[in-house]
């Protein structure tokens, strides 16, 4: 959910807005003289992507193209 706040309000209560971004995944559109100037949003860490990749590896659903390759062949393929 995005909420609009003025730059002065953001400056005055920055800690409160940071807590809202951390806990509630809030987004804040910061305005100056009624014009948008910035957007305060949570950082996307990509943890879901890593967790999904680990699940795929654990279940064996990842294709293994290099099963019969030597170490030297893998290194050479990586250099291309």
LUMDRENGU-499561 format. One record per atom (N, C-alpha, C): y, x negated, z negated; atom name; residue number from 1. Coordinates in steps of 0.02 Angstrom, whole numbers. Layout:
REM LUMDRENGU-499561
<site v="Y" u="X" w="Z" kefi="CA" guse="NUM"/>
...
This chain:
REM LUMDRENGU-499561
<site v="-59" u="-42" w="0" kefi="N" guse="1"/>
<site v="0" u="0" w="0" kefi="CA" guse="1"/>
<site v="62" u="-45" w="0" kefi="C" guse="1"/>
<site v="110" u="-29" w="42" kefi="N" guse="2"/>
<site v="171" u="-68" w="46" kefi="CA" guse="2"/>
<site v="229" u="-30" w="13" kefi="C" guse="2"/>
<site v="264" u="-66" w="-30" kefi="N" guse="3"/>
<site v="322" u="-37" w="-64" kefi="CA" guse="3"/>
<site v="383" u="-78" w="-45" kefi="C" guse="3"/>
<site v="439" u="-45" w="-34" kefi="N" guse="4"/>
<site v="501" u="-79" w="-16" kefi="CA" guse="4"/>
<site v="542" u="-93" w="-78" kefi="C" guse="4"/>
<site v="565" u="-156" w="-84" kefi="N" guse="5"/>
<site v="609" u="-175" w="-140" kefi="CA" guse="5"/>
<site v="665" u="-218" w="-114" kefi="C" guse="5"/>
<site v="721" u="-217" w="-149" kefi="N" guse="6"/>
<site v="778" u="-259" w="-128" kefi="CA" guse="6"/>
<site v="767" u="-330" w="-151" kefi="C" guse="6"/>
<site v="802" u="-377" w="-120" kefi="N" guse="7"/>
<site v="797" u="-448" w="-138" kefi="CA" guse="7"/>
<site v="818" u="-458" w="-211" kefi="C" guse="7"/>
<site v="870" u="-423" w="-233" kefi="N" guse="8"/>
<site v="893" u="-429" w="-302" kefi="CA" guse="8"/>
<site v="839" u="-404" w="-351" kefi="C" guse="8"/>
<site v="809" u="-348" w="-335" kefi="N" guse="9"/>
<site v="755" u="-321" w="-377" kefi="CA" guse="9"/>
<site v="696" u="-370" w="-380" kefi="C" guse="9"/>
<site v="678" u="-399" w="-324" kefi="N" guse="10"/>
<site v="623" u="-447" w="-322" kefi="CA" guse="10"/>
<site v="640" u="-508" w="-364" kefi="C" guse="10"/>
<site v="701" u="-532" w="-358" kefi="N" guse="11"/>
<site v="723" u="-590" w="-396" kefi="CA" guse="11"/>
<site v="721" u="-576" w="-471" kefi="C" guse="11"/>
<site v="742" u="-516" w="-490" kefi="N" guse="12"/>
<site v="746" u="-498" w="-560" kefi="CA" guse="12"/>
<site v="677" u="-489" w="-592" kefi="C" guse="12"/>
<site v="630" u="-461" w="-555" kefi="N" guse="13"/>
<site v="565" u="-444" w="-582" kefi="CA" guse="13"/>
<site v="507" u="-475" w="-543" kefi="C" guse="13"/>
<site v="515" u="-537" w="-524" kefi="N" guse="14"/>
<site v="465" u="-571" w="-483" kefi="CA" guse="14"/>
<site v="397" u="-572" w="-516" kefi="C" guse="14"/>
<site v="394" u="-586" w="-581" kefi="N" guse="15"/>
<site v="330" u="-588" w="-616" kefi="CA" guse="15"/>
<site v="292" u="-523" w="-612" kefi="C" guse="15"/>
<site v="328" u="-468" w="-618" kefi="N" guse="16"/>
<site v="296" u="-402" w="-614" kefi="CA" guse="16"/>
<site v="267" u="-390" w="-544" kefi="C" guse="16"/>
<site v="304" u="-409" w="-494" kefi="N" guse="17"/>
<site v="280" u="-398" w="-425" kefi="CA" guse="17"/>
<site v="222" u="-444" w="-408" kefi="C" guse="17"/>
<site v="223" u="-506" w="-433" kefi="N" guse="18"/>
<site v="167" u="-551" w="-422" kefi="CA" guse="18"/>
<site v="103" u="-523" w="-455" kefi="C" guse="18"/>
<site v="111" u="-496" w="-515" kefi="N" guse="19"/>
<site v="53" u="-466" w="-549" kefi="CA" guse="19"/>
<site v="26" u="-407" w="-509" kefi="C" guse="19"/>
<site v="71" u="-368" w="-479" kefi="N" guse="20"/>
<site v="49" u="-312" w="-438" kefi="CA" guse="20"/>
<site v="11" u="-334" w="-376" kefi="C" guse="20"/>
<site v="34" u="-389" w="-347" kefi="N" guse="21"/>
<site v="-1" u="-416" w="-288" kefi="CA" guse="21"/>
<site v="-70" u="-442" w="-307" kefi="C" guse="21"/>
<site v="-74" u="-476" w="-365" kefi="N" guse="22"/>
<site v="-138" u="-504" w="-387" kefi="CA" guse="22"/>
<site v="-188" u="-450" w="-406" kefi="C" guse="22"/>
<site v="-167" u="-402" w="-445" kefi="N" guse="23"/>
<site v="-216" u="-355" w="-473" kefi="CA" guse="23"/>
<site v="-228" u="-294" w="-429" kefi="C" guse="23"/>
<site v="-177" u="-268" w="-399" kefi="N" guse="24"/>
<site v="-184" u="-205" w="-361" kefi="CA" guse="24"/>
<site v="-186" u="-215" w="-286" kefi="C" guse="24"/>
<site v="-180" u="-276" w="-263" kefi="N" guse="25"/>
<site v="-176" u="-290" w="-192" kefi="CA" guse="25"/>
<site v="-117" u="-253" w="-160" kefi="C" guse="25"/>
<site v="-62" u="-250" w="-197" kefi="N" guse="26"/>
<site v="-1" u="-219" w="-171" kefi="CA" guse="26"/>
<site v="32" u="-266" w="-121" kefi="C" guse="26"/>
<site v="73" u="-237" w="-78" kefi="N" guse="27"/>
<site v="116" u="-275" w="-32" kefi="CA" guse="27"/>
<site v="187" u="-251" w="-42" kefi="C" guse="27"/>
<site v="234" u="-297" w="-39" kefi="N" guse="28"/>
<site v="304" u="-279" w="-49" kefi="CA" guse="28"/>
<site v="346" u="-303" w="9" kefi="C" guse="28"/>
<site v="382" u="-257" w="39" kefi="N" guse="29"/>
<site v="430" u="-272" w="92" kefi="CA" guse="29"/>
<site v="497" u="-285" w="58" kefi="C" guse="29"/>
<site v="523" u="-345" w="66" kefi="N" guse="30"/>
<site v="586" u="-364" w="32" kefi="CA" guse="30"/>
<site v="643" u="-355" w="82" kefi="C" guse="30"/>
<site v="694" u="-320" w="59" kefi="N" guse="31"/>
<site v="752" u="-306" w="103" kefi="CA" guse="31"/>
<site v="815" u="-336" w="75" kefi="C" guse="31"/>
<site v="861" u="-350" w="118" kefi="N" guse="32"/>
<site v="928" u="-372" w="100" kefi="CA" guse="32"/>
<site v="976" u="-331" w="142" kefi="C" guse="32"/>
<site v="1021" u="-295" w="108" kefi="N" guse="33"/>
<site v="1068" u="-251" w="142" kefi="CA" guse="33"/>
<site v="1031" u="-201" w="188" kefi="C" guse="33"/>
<site v="977" u="-175" w="162" kefi="N" guse="34"/>
<site v="935" u="-124" w="194" kefi="CA" guse="34"/>
<site v="900" u="-149" w="257" kefi="C" guse="34"/>
<site v="896" u="-215" w="266" kefi="N" guse="35"/>
<site v="860" u="-243" w="323" kefi="CA" guse="35"/>
<site v="801" u="-284" w="299" kefi="C" guse="35"/>
<site v="742" u="-275" w="327" kefi="N" guse="36"/>
<site v="684" u="-313" w="305" kefi="CA" guse="36"/>
<site v="693" u="-388" w="317" kefi="C" guse="36"/>
<site v="676" u="-429" w="266" kefi="N" guse="37"/>
<site v="682" u="-501" w="273" kefi="CA" guse="37"/>
<site v="616" u="-538" w="257" kefi="C" guse="37"/>
<site v="572" u="-508" w="217" kefi="N" guse="38"/>
<site v="510" u="-543" w="199" kefi="CA" guse="38"/>
<site v="458" u="-492" w="177" kefi="C" guse="38"/>
<site v="397" u="-516" w="175" kefi="N" guse="39"/>
<site v="341" u="-475" w="152" kefi="CA" guse="39"/>
<site v="301" u="-516" w="102" kefi="C" guse="39"/>
<site v="292" u="-489" w="42" kefi="N" guse="40"/>
<site v="251" u="-521" w="-10" kefi="CA" guse="40"/>
<site v="183" u="-488" w="-8" kefi="C" guse="40"/>
<site v="132" u="-528" w="10" kefi="N" guse="41"/>
<site v="64" u="-501" w="18" kefi="CA" guse="41"/>
<site v="15" u="-547" w="-19" kefi="C" guse="41"/>
<site v="-44" u="-522" w="-37" kefi="N" guse="42"/>
<site v="-95" u="-564" w="-69" kefi="CA" guse="42"/>
<site v="-121" u="-616" w="-20" kefi="C" guse="42"/>
<site v="-141" u="-673" w="-46" kefi="N" guse="43"/>
<site v="-171" u="-725" w="-5" kefi="CA" guse="43"/>
<site v="-242" u="-705" w="13" kefi="C" guse="43"/>
<site v="-260" u="-711" w="75" kefi="N" guse="44"/>
<site v="-328" u="-697" w="97" kefi="CA" guse="44"/>
<site v="-368" u="-761" w="93" kefi="C" guse="44"/>
<site v="-415" u="-764" w="47" kefi="N" guse="45"/>
<site v="-452" u="-825" w="36" kefi="CA" guse="45"/>
<site v="-511" u="-833" w="82" kefi="C" guse="45"/>
<site v="-535" u="-780" w="112" kefi="N" guse="46"/>
<site v="-592" u="-784" w="156" kefi="CA" guse="46"/>
<site v="-658" u="-787" w="119" kefi="C" guse="46"/>
<site v="-659" u="-771" w="55" kefi="N" guse="47"/>
<site v="-721" u="-774" w="16" kefi="CA" guse="47"/>
<site v="-774" u="-727" w="44" kefi="C" guse="47"/>
<site v="-754" u="-671" w="69" kefi="N" guse="48"/>
<site v="-802" u="-625" w="97" kefi="CA" guse="48"/>
<site v="-837" u="-655" w="158" kefi="C" guse="48"/>
<site v="-800" u="-692" w="197" kefi="N" guse="49"/>
<site v="-828" u="-724" w="256" kefi="CA" guse="49"/>
<site v="-880" u="-776" w="236" kefi="C" guse="49"/>
<site v="-864" u="-815" w="186" kefi="N" guse="50"/>
<site v="-910" u="-867" w="163" kefi="CA" guse="50"/>
<site v="-974" u="-835" w="134" kefi="C" guse="50"/>
<site v="-964" u="-783" w="94" kefi="N" guse="51"/>
<site v="-1021" u="-749" w="63" kefi="CA" guse="51"/>
<site v="-1066" u="-719" w="117" kefi="C" guse="51"/>
<site v="-1035" u="-690" w="168" kefi="N" guse="52"/>
<site v="-1075" u="-661" w="223" kefi="CA" guse="52"/>
<site v="-1113" u="-716" w="260" kefi="C" guse="52"/>
<site v="-1082" u="-773" w="270" kefi="N" guse="53"/>
<site v="-1116" u="-828" w="303" kefi="CA" guse="53"/>
<site v="-1175" u="-853" w="262" kefi="C" guse="53"/>
<site v="-1166" u="-857" w="197" kefi="N" guse="54"/>
<site v="-1220" u="-879" w="154" kefi="CA" guse="54"/>
<site v="-1278" u="-829" w="154" kefi="C" guse="54"/>
<site v="-1262" u="-765" w="156" kefi="N" guse="55"/>
<site v="-1315" u="-714" w="160" kefi="CA" guse="55"/>
<site v="-1354" u="-721" w="225" kefi="C" guse="55"/>
<site v="-1318" u="-733" w="280" kefi="N" guse="56"/>
<site v="-1352" u="-741" w="344" kefi="CA" guse="56"/>
<site v="-1398" u="-802" w="343" kefi="C" guse="56"/>
<site v="-1374" u="-855" w="313" kefi="N" guse="57"/>
<site v="-1416" u="-915" w="308" kefi="CA" guse="57"/>
<site v="-1478" u="-902" w="265" kefi="C" guse="57"/>
<site v="-1468" u="-866" w="210" kefi="N" guse="58"/>
<site v="-1524" u="-853" w="164" kefi="CA" guse="58"/>
<site v="-1577" u="-808" w="196" kefi="C" guse="58"/>
<site v="-1555" u="-761" w="237" kefi="N" guse="59"/>
<site v="-1603" u="-715" w="268" kefi="CA" guse="59"/>
<site v="-1634" u="-743" w="332" kefi="C" guse="59"/>
<site v="-1607" u="-799" w="355" kefi="N" guse="60"/>
<site v="-1636" u="-829" w="415" kefi="CA" guse="60"/>
<site v="-1615" u="-795" w="479" kefi="C" guse="60"/>
<site v="-1561" u="-755" w="477" kefi="N" guse="61"/>
<site v="-1541" u="-719" w="537" kefi="CA" guse="61"/>
<site v="-1494" u="-760" w="581" kefi="C" guse="61"/>
<site v="-1485" u="-824" w="564" kefi="N" guse="62"/>
<site v="-1443" u="-868" w="604" kefi="CA" guse="62"/>
<site v="-1486" u="-900" w="658" kefi="C" guse="62"/>
<site v="-1462" u="-900" w="718" kefi="N" guse="63"/>
<site v="-1499" u="-931" w="772" kefi="CA" guse="63"/>
<site v="-1499" u="-1007" w="763" kefi="C" guse="63"/>
<site v="-1555" u="-1036" w="776" kefi="N" guse="64"/>
<site v="-1561" u="-1108" w="770" kefi="CA" guse="64"/>
<site v="-1573" u="-1137" w="839" kefi="C" guse="64"/>
<site v="-1520" u="-1159" w="871" kefi="N" guse="65"/>
<site v="-1527" u="-1187" w="938" kefi="CA" guse="65"/>
<site v="-1553" u="-1258" w="936" kefi="C" guse="65"/>
<site v="-1542" u="-1292" w="881" kefi="N" guse="66"/>
<site v="-1555" u="-1364" w="879" kefi="CA" guse="66"/>
<site v="-1621" u="-1381" w="844" kefi="C" guse="66"/>
<site v="-1668" u="-1336" w="842" kefi="N" guse="67"/>
<site v="-1731" u="-1349" w="807" kefi="CA" guse="67"/>
<site v="-1768" u="-1411" w="833" kefi="C" guse="67"/>
<site v="-1766" u="-1423" w="897" kefi="N" guse="68"/>
<site v="-1804" u="-1478" w="925" kefi="CA" guse="68"/>
<site v="-1761" u="-1538" w="944" kefi="C" guse="68"/>
<site v="-1699" u="-1540" w="921" kefi="N" guse="69"/>
<site v="-1654" u="-1594" w="938" kefi="CA" guse="69"/>
<site v="-1660" u="-1651" w="888" kefi="C" guse="69"/>
<site v="-1648" u="-1711" w="913" kefi="N" guse="70"/>
<site v="-1646" u="-1768" w="868" kefi="CA" guse="70"/>
<site v="-1576" u="-1773" w="838" kefi="C" guse="70"/>
<site v="-1570" u="-1813" w="786" kefi="N" guse="71"/>
<site v="-1505" u="-1822" w="754" kefi="CA" guse="71"/>
<site v="-1455" u="-1850" w="804" kefi="C" guse="71"/>
<site v="-1476" u="-1897" w="845" kefi="N" guse="72"/>
<site v="-1431" u="-1927" w="895" kefi="CA" guse="72"/>
<site v="-1406" u="-1874" w="945" kefi="C" guse="72"/>
<site v="-1451" u="-1829" w="966" kefi="N" guse="73"/>
<site v="-1431" u="-1777" w="1013" kefi="CA" guse="73"/>
<site v="-1380" u="-1729" w="981" kefi="C" guse="73"/>
<site v="-1390" u="-1713" w="918" kefi="N" guse="74"/>
<site v="-1343" u="-1669" w="883" kefi="CA" guse="74"/>
<site v="-1275" u="-1702" w="877" kefi="C" guse="74"/>
<site v="-1274" u="-1766" w="862" kefi="N" guse="75"/>
<site v="-1210" u="-1802" w="856" kefi="CA" guse="75"/>
<site v="-1175" u="-1803" w="922" kefi="C" guse="75"/>
<site v="-1211" u="-1817" w="975" kefi="N" guse="76"/>
<site v="-1180" u="-1819" w="1042" kefi="CA" guse="76"/>
<site v="-1154" u="-1750" w="1063" kefi="C" guse="76"/>
<site v="-1191" u="-1698" w="1047" kefi="N" guse="77"/>
<site v="-1169" u="-1630" w="1064" kefi="CA" guse="77"/>
<site v="-1106" u="-1612" w="1026" kefi="C" guse="77"/>
<site v="-1100" u="-1635" w="965" kefi="N" guse="78"/>
<site v="-1041" u="-1621" w="925" kefi="CA" guse="78"/>
<site v="-979" u="-1657" w="949" kefi="C" guse="78"/>
<site v="-987" u="-1711" w="986" kefi="N" guse="79"/>
<site v="-931" u="-1750" w="1012" kefi="CA" guse="79"/>
<site v="-900" u="-1720" w="1074" kefi="C" guse="79"/>
<site v="-934" u="-1673" w="1105" kefi="N" guse="80"/>
<site v="-909" u="-1644" w="1168" kefi="CA" guse="80"/>
<site v="-856" u="-1593" w="1155" kefi="C" guse="80"/>
